[in-house]
Amino acid sequence: MQHSTLKFGAILLSLALLQGCVLVHDDGPDRNHREGTTIGEELQDLNEAYEDGLLTRQEYDRIRERILNR
């Protein structure tokens, strides 16, 4: 019982941490823009995702350029 509780807690924590991450798609220049956020907030979220190992350097650089060139 304790093992399943820990597993469930780990899943919830993972989902909470990933909630603010940026999705990566090549479907258009503004597809990933989140309404109501600043460029600074998007760059911070992007940096967190990169530091957490969710993005490669190439993905990070490509998305960063998109955000800055809007």
trRosetta pair geometry for C-beta under 8 A, 3 or more apart (Angstrom, degrees):
i j d omega theta_ij theta_ji phi_ij phi_ji
1 4 6.1 -59 -153 36 32 106
1 5 6.5 32 151 -19 65 108
2 5 5.5 -55 -149 36 35 114
2 6 6.4 35 154 -18 67 104
3 6 5.9 -55 -149 36 30 109
3 7 6.3 31 152 -20 64 107
4 7 5.5 -50 -144 37 35 115
4 8 6.2 37 155 -20 65 105
5 8 5.8 -53 -147 36 30 111
5 9 6.4 32 152 -19 63 107
6 9 5.6 -54 -147 37 32 113
6 10 6.3 34 153 -21 65 104
7 10 5.7 -53 -150 34 30 112
7 11 6.5 31 151 -19 63 104
8 11 5.7 -53 -151 34 32 112
8 12 6.5 31 152 -17 65 105
9 12 5.7 -54 -148 37 32 110
9 13 6.2 32 154 -18 66 107
10 13 5.7 -54 -146 38 30 112
10 14 6.3 34 154 -21 64 106
11 14 5.7 -54 -149 35 30 113
11 15 6.4 29 154 -18 64 106
12 15 5.8 -55 -148 36 31 110
12 16 6.4 32 154 -20 65 106
13 16 5.7 -55 -148 35 31 112
13 17 6.4 27 155 -16 65 107
14 17 5.9 -59 -149 38 30 108
14 18 6.1 17 158 -11 66 113
15 18 5.9 -63 -141 44 29 105
15 19 6.6 56 154 -54 62 90
16 19 5.8 -29 -157 -10 31 120
17 52 7.4 158 157 -129 122 157
18 21 5.1 -41 -162 4 61 126
18 54 7.7 146 -118 -105 92 151
20 45 5.0 -127 148 -126 99 115
20 48 7.2 24 97 72 115 146
21 45 6.4 173 -115 173 29 101
21 48 7.4 -122 -96 93 75 103
21 49 4.6 106 -136 -92 97 120
21 54 6.1 -59 -140 119 142 165
22 32 5.9 52 -170 -178 101 124
22 42 6.9 72 -82 -162 128 84
22 45 5.7 118 -37 118 94 113
22 46 5.3 -1 4 -88 141 77
22 49 6.0 -111 30 -7 84 158
22 63 6.2 125 117 -175 146 149
23 32 6.0 -156 69 -120 77 99
24 32 7.4 12 -102 -94 33 143
24 55 7.0 132 -50 -112 142 107
24 59 5.6 -23 -123 -162 157 118
24 63 6.3 -85 -109 -71 95 127
25 31 5.8 -74 79 108 116 141
25 32 6.7 166 40 -63 87 101
27 31 4.7 76 80 -64 96 168
28 31 4.4 111 62 -35 93 106
29 66 6.3 -170 -154 -150 70 102
29 70 7.3 154 155 -101 107 81
30 33 4.7 -32 -165 5 76 126
30 70 6.9 97 -97 -124 89 115
32 63 7.1 -64 98 -142 165 103
32 66 7.1 63 50 118 125 143
33 42 7.7 -39 -130 -97 59 152
33 70 6.9 105 -89 -113 130 154
34 37 4.6 36 87 13 106 129
34 42 6.8 169 30 -91 104 105
37 41 4.5 -120 -171 82 99 132
37 42 5.6 111 126 -52 126 87
38 41 4.7 101 53 4 77 99
38 42 7.1 -142 96 -2 44 85
39 42 5.7 -57 -151 38 34 111
39 43 6.2 34 152 -19 68 106
39 67 5.9 136 -150 167 87 100
39 68 7.3 95 -168 -95 129 49
39 70 7.4 -165 -99 48 114 122
40 43 5.7 -55 -147 37 30 110
40 44 6.4 32 154 -20 64 105
41 44 5.6 -52 -148 35 32 113
41 45 6.4 32 154 -17 65 104
42 45 5.7 -53 -148 37 32 111
42 46 6.2 35 152 -21 65 107
42 67 5.2 -173 114 -135 130 135
43 46 5.5 -52 -145 37 32 115
43 47 6.2 35 155 -21 65 105
43 64 6.8 66 -124 -129 88 86
43 67 6.1 169 -71 121 80 154
43 68 8.0 59 -84 -62 119 87
44 47 5.7 -54 -147 36 30 111
44 48 6.5 33 153 -20 63 104
45 48 5.7 -53 -150 34 32 113
45 49 6.5 32 153 -19 64 105
46 49 5.8 -55 -151 35 31 111
46 50 6.4 30 151 -18 65 106
46 55 7.6 -15 -168 12 73 161
46 60 6.6 128 165 -143 101 77
46 63 5.7 -170 -134 111 130 124
46 64 6.1 156 137 -79 154 79
46 67 6.9 -121 -30 -20 153 154
47 50 5.6 -54 -148 37 33 112
47 51 6.2 29 156 -16 67 108
47 60 7.9 76 -100 -150 45 118
48 51 5.8 -58 -143 41 29 108
48 52 6.1 24 158 -15 65 111
49 52 5.9 -60 -144 41 27 109
49 54 4.4 -76 -173 65 81 124
49 55 5.2 60 127 -10 102 113
49 60 7.8 179 90 -98 95 93
50 53 7.9 50 173 -63 30 19
50 54 7.2 -85 -72 54 23 76
50 55 4.8 -52 -93 61 67 111
50 57 7.5 76 -151 -98 117 48
50 60 4.3 51 -97 -100 130 134
55 59 4.2 -130 -166 89 98 123
55 60 4.8 123 120 -59 129 83
55 63 7.4 -71 -147 14 153 137
56 59 4.7 98 51 7 76 101
56 60 6.9 -137 94 -5 40 89
57 60 5.5 -54 -147 37 32 116
57 61 6.2 31 156 -19 66 106
58 61 6.0 -54 -146 36 28 109
58 62 6.3 27 156 -18 63 109
59 62 5.8 -58 -147 38 29 111
59 63 6.2 20 160 -12 66 110
60 63 6.3 -63 -147 41 24 103
60 64 6.0 26 157 -22 63 113
61 64 5.7 -56 -143 36 27 114
61 65 6.4 30 158 -20 63 105
62 65 6.0 -56 -154 33 27 110
62 66 6.7 28 150 -19 62 105
63 66 5.5 -52 -152 33 37 115
63 67 6.4 36 152 -19 68 103
64 67 5.8 -54 -150 35 31 110
64 68 6.3 21 156 -11 66 111
65 68 5.9 -62 -143 44 30 105
65 69 5.8 15 163 -10 67 118
66 69 6.2 -68 -138 45 23 102
66 70 7.1 45 158 -50 59 91
67 70 6.4 -38 -165 -8 30 114
